[in-house]
Amino acid sequence: MKTGIHPKVVKTTITCSCGEKIPVQSTKEDLKVEICSCCHPFYTGNRGRVASTAGRVEKFKKKYGLAE
């Protein structure tokens, strides 16, 4: 195996916008993400946004007189 061609791996922390911090190893120092498994609707079971979009579709169909 060649020496000197692999990136250096360091311990870092992934920080989510919800405040969750996850320790990992990466080639980058600090990582920031907008959504993680602690706040994503699929993992939390909170599907409030999905339910509100269904109402928007019905409102659109009613506004333009589209048949269902």
CNS distance restraints for C-alpha pairs under 8 A (distance, minus, plus):
assign (resid   7 and name CA) (resid  27 and name CA) 6.53 0.50 0.50
assign (resid   8 and name CA) (resid  27 and name CA) 5.95 0.50 0.50
assign (resid   9 and name CA) (resid  25 and name CA) 6.36 0.50 0.50
assign (resid   9 and name CA) (resid  26 and name CA) 5.31 0.50 0.50
assign (resid   9 and name CA) (resid  27 and name CA) 4.66 0.50 0.50
assign (resid   9 and name CA) (resid  28 and name CA) 7.75 0.50 0.50
assign (resid  10 and name CA) (resid  25 and name CA) 5.53 0.50 0.50
assign (resid  10 and name CA) (resid  26 and name CA) 5.59 0.50 0.50
assign (resid  10 and name CA) (resid  27 and name CA) 6.02 0.50 0.50
assign (resid  10 and name CA) (resid  28 and name CA) 7.31 0.50 0.50
assign (resid  10 and name CA) (resid  29 and name CA) 7.07 0.50 0.50
assign (resid  11 and name CA) (resid  23 and name CA) 7.25 0.50 0.50
assign (resid  11 and name CA) (resid  24 and name CA) 5.94 0.50 0.50
assign (resid  11 and name CA) (resid  25 and name CA) 4.45 0.50 0.50
assign (resid  11 and name CA) (resid  26 and name CA) 6.39 0.50 0.50
assign (resid  11 and name CA) (resid  29 and name CA) 7.61 0.50 0.50
assign (resid  12 and name CA) (resid  23 and name CA) 5.94 0.50 0.50
assign (resid  12 and name CA) (resid  24 and name CA) 5.52 0.50 0.50
assign (resid  12 and name CA) (resid  25 and name CA) 5.66 0.50 0.50
assign (resid  12 and name CA) (resid  26 and name CA) 6.39 0.50 0.50
assign (resid  12 and name CA) (resid  28 and name CA) 7.37 0.50 0.50
assign (resid  12 and name CA) (resid  29 and name CA) 5.58 0.50 0.50
assign (resid  12 and name CA) (resid  30 and name CA) 5.84 0.50 0.50
assign (resid  12 and name CA) (resid  31 and name CA) 7.60 0.50 0.50
assign (resid  13 and name CA) (resid  21 and name CA) 6.28 0.50 0.50
assign (resid  13 and name CA) (resid  22 and name CA) 5.49 0.50 0.50
assign (resid  13 and name CA) (resid  23 and name CA) 4.46 0.50 0.50
assign (resid  13 and name CA) (resid  24 and name CA) 5.92 0.50 0.50
assign (resid  13 and name CA) (resid  29 and name CA) 7.82 0.50 0.50
assign (resid  13 and name CA) (resid  30 and name CA) 5.95 0.50 0.50
assign (resid  13 and name CA) (resid  31 and name CA) 6.48 0.50 0.50
assign (resid  14 and name CA) (resid  21 and name CA) 5.61 0.50 0.50
assign (resid  14 and name CA) (resid  22 and name CA) 5.05 0.50 0.50
assign (resid  14 and name CA) (resid  23 and name CA) 6.34 0.50 0.50
assign (resid  14 and name CA) (resid  24 and name CA) 7.18 0.50 0.50
assign (resid  14 and name CA) (resid  30 and name CA) 6.54 0.50 0.50
assign (resid  14 and name CA) (resid  31 and name CA) 4.76 0.50 0.50
assign (resid  14 and name CA) (resid  32 and name CA) 5.68 0.50 0.50
assign (resid  14 and name CA) (resid  33 and name CA) 7.15 0.50 0.50
assign (resid  15 and name CA) (resid  19 and name CA) 6.56 0.50 0.50
assign (resid  15 and name CA) (resid  20 and name CA) 5.95 0.50 0.50
assign (resid  15 and name CA) (resid  21 and name CA) 4.71 0.50 0.50
assign (resid  15 and name CA) (resid  22 and name CA) 6.63 0.50 0.50
assign (resid  15 and name CA) (resid  30 and name CA) 7.96 0.50 0.50
assign (resid  15 and name CA) (resid  31 and name CA) 6.27 0.50 0.50
assign (resid  15 and name CA) (resid  32 and name CA) 4.81 0.50 0.50
assign (resid  15 and name CA) (resid  33 and name CA) 6.24 0.50 0.50
assign (resid  16 and name CA) (resid  20 and name CA) 5.29 0.50 0.50
assign (resid  16 and name CA) (resid  21 and name CA) 6.51 0.50 0.50
assign (resid  16 and name CA) (resid  32 and name CA) 5.83 0.50 0.50
assign (resid  16 and name CA) (resid  33 and name CA) 4.87 0.50 0.50
assign (resid  16 and name CA) (resid  34 and name CA) 5.60 0.50 0.50
assign (resid  16 and name CA) (resid  35 and name CA) 5.97 0.50 0.50
assign (resid  16 and name CA) (resid  36 and name CA) 6.29 0.50 0.50
assign (resid  17 and name CA) (resid  32 and name CA) 7.59 0.50 0.50
assign (resid  17 and name CA) (resid  33 and name CA) 6.51 0.50 0.50
assign (resid  17 and name CA) (resid  34 and name CA) 5.13 0.50 0.50
assign (resid  17 and name CA) (resid  35 and name CA) 6.57 0.50 0.50
assign (resid  18 and name CA) (resid  34 and name CA) 7.82 0.50 0.50
assign (resid  18 and name CA) (resid  35 and name CA) 7.39 0.50 0.50
assign (resid  18 and name CA) (resid  39 and name CA) 6.85 0.50 0.50
assign (resid  20 and name CA) (resid  36 and name CA) 7.92 0.50 0.50
assign (resid  20 and name CA) (resid  38 and name CA) 7.38 0.50 0.50
assign (resid  35 and name CA) (resid  39 and name CA) 6.24 0.50 0.50
assign (resid  35 and name CA) (resid  40 and name CA) 6.08 0.50 0.50
assign (resid  36 and name CA) (resid  40 and name CA) 5.78 0.50 0.50
assign (resid  37 and name CA) (resid  43 and name CA) 5.94 0.50 0.50
assign (resid  37 and name CA) (resid  44 and name CA) 7.70 0.50 0.50
assign (resid  38 and name CA) (resid  43 and name CA) 6.97 0.50 0.50
assign (resid  38 and name CA) (resid  44 and name CA) 6.70 0.50 0.50
assign (resid  39 and name CA) (resid  43 and name CA) 7.42 0.50 0.50
assign (resid  39 and name CA) (resid  44 and name CA) 6.41 0.50 0.50
assign (resid  40 and name CA) (resid  44 and name CA) 6.16 0.50 0.50
assign (resid  41 and name CA) (resid  45 and name CA) 5.53 0.50 0.50
assign (resid  41 and name CA) (resid  46 and name CA) 4.99 0.50 0.50
assign (resid  41 and name CA) (resid  47 and name CA) 5.59 0.50 0.50
assign (resid  42 and name CA) (resid  46 and name CA) 7.31 0.50 0.50
assign (resid  42 and name CA) (resid  47 and name CA) 7.47 0.50 0.50
assign (resid  47 and name CA) (resid  51 and name CA) 6.54 0.50 0.50
assign (resid  48 and name CA) (resid  52 and name CA) 6.45 0.50 0.50
assign (resid  49 and name CA) (resid  53 and name CA) 6.49 0.50 0.50
assign (resid  50 and name CA) (resid  54 and name CA) 6.79 0.50 0.50
assign (resid  51 and name CA) (resid  55 and name CA) 7.07 0.50 0.50
assign (resid  52 and name CA) (resid  56 and name CA) 6.79 0.50 0.50
assign (resid  53 and name CA) (resid  57 and name CA) 6.53 0.50 0.50
assign (resid  54 and name CA) (resid  58 and name CA) 6.51 0.50 0.50
assign (resid  55 and name CA) (resid  59 and name CA) 6.15 0.50 0.50
assign (resid  56 and name CA) (resid  60 and name CA) 6.15 0.50 0.50
assign (resid  57 and name CA) (resid  61 and name CA) 6.27 0.50 0.50
assign (resid  58 and name CA) (resid  62 and name CA) 6.12 0.50 0.50
assign (resid  59 and name CA) (resid  63 and name CA) 6.04 0.50 0.50
assign (resid  60 and name CA) (resid  64 and name CA) 6.33 0.50 0.50
assign (resid  61 and name CA) (resid  65 and name CA) 5.74 0.50 0.50
assign (resid  61 and name CA) (resid  66 and name CA) 4.90 0.50 0.50
assign (resid  61 and name CA) (resid  67 and name CA) 7.22 0.50 0.50
assign (resid  61 and name CA) (resid  68 and name CA) 7.75 0.50 0.50
assign (resid  62 and name CA) (resid  66 and name CA) 6.55 0.50 0.50
